[in-house]
Amino acid sequence: MSIRTVKVGLVQHSCSSDLGSNLSKAEKGIRKASQEGAQIICLQELFNSLYFCDVEDHDNFKLAESIPGPSTDFFSSLAKELSVVIIASLFEKRAEGLYHNTTAVLDADGSYLGKYRKMHIPDDPGYYEKFYFTPGDLGYKVFNTKFAKIGVLICWDQWYPEAARITSLMGAEMLFYPTAIGWHKDQDKPTNEEQYQAWQTIQRSHAVANGVPVVSVNRVGIEGDMKFWGGSFVCNAFGRVLFQADHNEEEVYVHELDMHNSDRYRTHWPFLRDRRIDSYSPILKRFIDED
């Protein structure tokens, strides 16, 4: 059997109010990952601006753009030049007064493969995303890129096993999560460690349950009261962490994944085979109340 591998690239960086500087960082990260052999490169959530959802401010809607639009045009040219797949998380203006948190996928020939709109939208102190984003209405998506069939989910989607399961059942060979998550800059260390471990563990569990690698790309640095915790990581199809980025530093990292491992893990641990799909209809309820 011939060996099939795919090299994935992660670009973890800090952001500022200078949109041009953020775009330049993303481009430099993509170029560096490409030079190191990456074939599929994922940027962090909303990489081209500060994380504006920490406040409710109507002026921030000016950051949004159409998809396809200026950013996808830029990354399309870059993807074609470098012969890489680019996963770019953007603030989408769909229509007047209608906005989404959206990730676009550009194939290695520069073609626009489509977009995924974030399905789960949080509303918490420091994360007022419901003020800005309409929940996604495209459903879960997979993209047939040159190098692999990939699934893309976004940040808050990370906590929902249903999203990972459905995307995997659609044939995704790996899951990517562009992310913007952190802790309050004055928060105590034990709380921070607990939160990070929960965040990583839930995503590793998606890898185990579905037999696919998971690639999670987070931002880093202090923005207002928030310290984004970095910690981008790659795990294999059985949840083993293969790489974990620093919590404070910007990093570009490339990891080679063996694509035959999914079949090996799924064969030896046949979770998909033993699913009792005839028994799962109660999950469609918000909560299963007693009669």
TANORNOR-V762540 format. One record per run of one state. SS is the DSSP state (H for helix, E for strand, C for the rest). FROM is the first residue (numbers start at 1). TO is the last residue. If there is no record, write none. Layout:
BEGIN
SS:FROM:TO, SS:FROM:TO
END
This chain:
BEGIN
C:1:4, E:5:12, C:13:18, H:19:35, C:36:39, E:40:43, C:44:51, H:52:54, C:55:57, H:58:63, C:64:64, E:65:65, C:66:69, H:70:82, C:83:84, E:85:95, C:96:97, E:98:106, C:107:111, E:112:117, C:118:122, E:123:124, C:125:126, E:127:128, H:129:131, C:132:141, E:142:144, C:145:148, E:149:154, H:155:159, C:160:160, H:161:169, C:170:173, E:174:179, C:180:181, E:182:184, C:185:188, H:189:210, C:211:212, E:213:218, C:219:219, E:220:223, C:224:225, E:226:229, C:230:232, E:233:235, C:236:240, E:241:244, C:245:250, E:251:258, C:259:260, H:261:268, C:269:276, H:277:279, C:280:280, H:281:284, C:285:291
END
